[in-house]
Amino acid sequence: MSAADFDDLIRRGDAETFESLFRAEYEAMCAFALRYTESRAVAEELVQDVFTRLWADRARWPGPANRRAYLFTAVRNRALNAGRRRRLEQDWVDAEIAVADESILISAEHEVPRISDPALHAELDRAVKSLPERCRLVMHLRWREGMSYADIAEVLGISVKGVENQLARGLRALRRAFGR
């Protein structure tokens, strides 16, 4: 059978021809995908996705001159996209964990520590005054006025999560300012 006939059969939906292509290339494509994914299960899933997509779009099968190069390029692109998506998801998870960690720290720090050294107290006041206005207001209401997160949110017209975020930003800035 000629390559053109083979490609034409795939375009027309000949399942046996498509299956023969799948069986001929599957293992090599999985081994190739494994280099990108470092997981056999993920590599197999990527290859199966490529073939599923090819079957769904078989009417537009281009019948490339170098079919193998076309298939391996599709696998590589799918693997790279999956890697980017995985890194993005991990960055999001890391950010959520960091926010949760900051929230725990904020909850534990109800008031400004009592500082007996006047110079250090003045330095802390300067650092707080250098913060953005909303952050400074949230920190003042929490530390000086002893207000709850919900009360601060109501006073400033922001969400409780917004209060938590502002406190986290303020604490990070103060830690940087004081080297702790």
N, C-alpha and C positions, 0 to 999 in steps of 0.2 A: 504494500500500500504506500502511495506517495505521501509526502508531508502535507501537500495541499488537500488530499483526500482525507487524511487524518484530521486536519484542522476543520475541514468542512463537516465531518461527522460530529465533532465536538460542538460546533455551532448549531447543528440541527438537533442536538440533545441525545446523541447515542451514548447511553450510560455505560455500555461495555467498553467503548473506546476511551471514555473518560476514566473509567476504573483502571484500564490498562496503563494510562498515563500516571494515575495516582500510585499504583503498585510499583511502577518502574522508578518513580522519583521520590517516594515517601521517605525511605530510610536515609537517603543522602541529604534530603532537605532537612530532616530532623537533626541529623548530625551537624549540619551547617548552622541551624537555628540555635543549637545547644551552645555554640561558641558565644552567642550574644546573651542568652538567657541564664546559663549555668544551672538550668533545671530541665530535666528530661520531660517532665509533665508539661511545663510551659512551652517548651520547644514543640512538642507534639501538638499542643493546642494551637499554636501559631500556624503550623503547617496545615492542620485541618481547617483552620479559618481561611487560609489562602485558597485551598481547594474548594471550600464551600462558596467563597466569593466568586471564584472562577466559574463554578457550575451555575450559580445564580445569574451571572452575566455572560453566559456562554454564547448568547446570540451576538455579542460584541467581541467574541474571542478574536484577537487580532491575527492569530496564526503567525506568530513571529518566526523569523528566519532561524533564530537560535532559541528554541523553546526553553531549553534548560536555563539559559541566561535570564530569560524573562521570569521563569518560576523562582529562581534563586534571588533575583532582585526583589520580587514581591515578598519573599520570606524575609530578606534583610530589612526592607522598609517596615514591614509589620513588626519585626523584632525591635528595631530602633524606636518606633513609636511606642511600643509597649514599655521599653526601658525608660523613655521620657515620662510616660504616664506614671510608672511605678515610682520614679524619683519625685515627681510632683506630689503624688499621694503621700510619700514618706515625709517630704518637707511639710505638708499640711499636718500630718500626725505629730511631727516633732514640734510644730508651732502650737498645736493644741495642748500638748503635754507641757510646754513651757508656760503657756497661759495658766494652765491648771496649777503648776508649781508656784507661779507668782501669786495666784489667788490664795493658795494655802499660806504662803508667807504673809500676804496682806492680812488675812484673817487673824494671824497670830500677833500682828503688830497693831494693837488698838490705839495706842497713844504714842506721842513723841517721847522717847526715853528722857528721863530727867537727867539733864547734863549740868554738873556742878561747875565746870570750867567755863567762865564767861566768854573767853575767846572762842572756844569751840561752839558755844551756843550762838554767838554772833555769826560764825562761819556757816552754821546750819541755817540760820535765818536768811543769810545772803544766798545760799544755794537754793532754798525754797523759793525765794523771790525771783530767782532767775528762770524758774520754770514757766512754761506757757500758762496763760491766765486760767483756763479751765482746770488744768492739772493742779495748779496752786490752790484754786478754790476748793476742789475736791479734797485735797490733802488737809487744808485748813479746817473744813467742816468735819472731817473724820478725826483728825488728831487733836485739834484745839477745842472743837465743840462737842466731840464725842458722839456725833450723829451716826445712825446706822446707814448702811448702803442704800436701803430703800428710801430713807428720809432725804439723803443727799440727792438721790435720783429725782425725787419729787421736787425738791427746792430748785434744782438746776434744769429740770425738764429733760433729763436724759434717762436712759435705761440703767438698770442695776449693773448690767454687763459693762456699760459705758463707764460707770463709777469704778468698777474693778479694773478696767483697762487704764483709766487715768491714774489710779493709785499705783498700778504696776509700773507705768511709765515713770511716775515720780520717784518711786523707790529705786528703779534702775538708775535714774539720773543722779540721785543722791549717793548711791553706792559708787558710781563712777567718780563723783566729785570728791568723795572721801577715801577712795581707793580700797573699798571693801565690797 
